[in-house]
Amino acid sequence: MPPRRSVHHNDHVSTTSSTDALITERLILRRPRDGDLEGFALLCADPEVMRYIGTGRPLDRGTAERSFAIIQAHWARYGSGLRSAISRDDGEYLGFVGLAVVPARSVAGGETEIGWRLRRAAWGKGYATEGAIAVRDQALGELGLETLVSLIQPGNIASARVAEKIGMRPDGHGRGAHGEAVVVHRLRRDGG
């Protein structure tokens, strides 16, 4: 494991090992733990949270458990992935922010996606942008990725704004893993 060092970006500080927690001003972004499953299942059961995710329908408990297992398997396979977003203030599970390899059946299949999903109580407070900046900086820095994408369903204005704030721009459209229409937002390390 590489030595820990601090990276400063917009007054947020994070460690830079892909398995270490990324610490921002208000968030701890860490590898998911089994104890996060309950918060994850509640997040995925909220119809408003899931409105622009996949099929647009909430997930039942069994499907949420399988999705959580996929997130954990991604970490085991790639050494990085979607990170649980924990409030530094009170230790509450807020959702997740992180990286995932886009399924081959999707537009941008095989590329690395940066994504975020937060409980409604955390919306509109800048947490998604704060977490995405930390993940973006690590991905394009320490992890050496050249490009990040974010697949955002049309109408999901809030996520499109987060993508824009972290430097992404719309770069085509297509279908997501569940056949849903998505706009591909892309960020290249070289800015091109």
Rosetta blueprint (number, residue, H / E / L):
1 M L
2 P L
3 P L
4 R L
5 R L
6 S L
7 V E
8 H E
9 H E
10 N L
11 D L
12 H E
13 V E
14 S E
15 T L
16 T L
17 S L
18 S L
19 T L
20 D L
21 A L
22 L E
23 I E
24 T L
25 E L
26 R L
27 L E
28 I E
29 L E
30 R E
31 R L
32 P L
33 R L
34 D H
35 G H
36 D H
37 L H
38 E H
39 G H
40 F H
41 A H
42 L H
43 L H
44 C H
45 A H
46 D L
47 P H
48 E H
49 V H
50 M H
51 R L
52 Y L
53 I L
54 G L
55 T L
56 G L
57 R L
58 P L
59 L L
60 D L
61 R H
62 G H
63 T H
64 A H
65 E H
66 R H
67 S H
68 F H
69 A H
70 I H
71 I H
72 Q H
73 A H
74 H H
75 W H
76 A H
77 R H
78 Y H
79 G L
80 S L
81 G L
82 L E
83 R E
84 S E
85 A E
86 I E
87 S E
88 R L
89 D L
90 D L
91 G L
92 E L
93 Y E
94 L E
95 G E
96 F E
97 V E
98 G E
99 L E
100 A E
101 V E
102 V L
103 P L
104 A L
105 R L
106 S L
107 V L
108 A L
109 G L
110 G L
111 E L
112 T E
113 E E
114 I E
115 G E
116 W E
117 R E
118 L E
119 R L
120 R H
121 A H
122 A H
123 W L
124 G L
125 K L
126 G L
127 Y H
128 A H
129 T H
130 E H
131 G H
132 A H
133 I H
134 A H
135 V H
136 R H
137 D H
138 Q H
139 A H
140 L H
141 G L
142 E L
143 L L
144 G L
145 L L
146 E L
147 T E
148 L E
149 V E
150 S E
151 L E
152 I E
153 Q L
154 P L
155 G L
156 N L
157 I H
158 A H
159 S H
160 A H
161 R H
162 V H
163 A H
164 E H
165 K H
166 I L
167 G L
168 M L
169 R E
170 P E
171 D E
172 G E
173 H E
174 G E
175 R E
176 G L
177 A L
178 H L
179 G L
180 E L
181 A E
182 V E
183 V E
184 V E
185 H E
186 R E
187 L E
188 R E
189 R L
190 D L
191 G L
192 G L
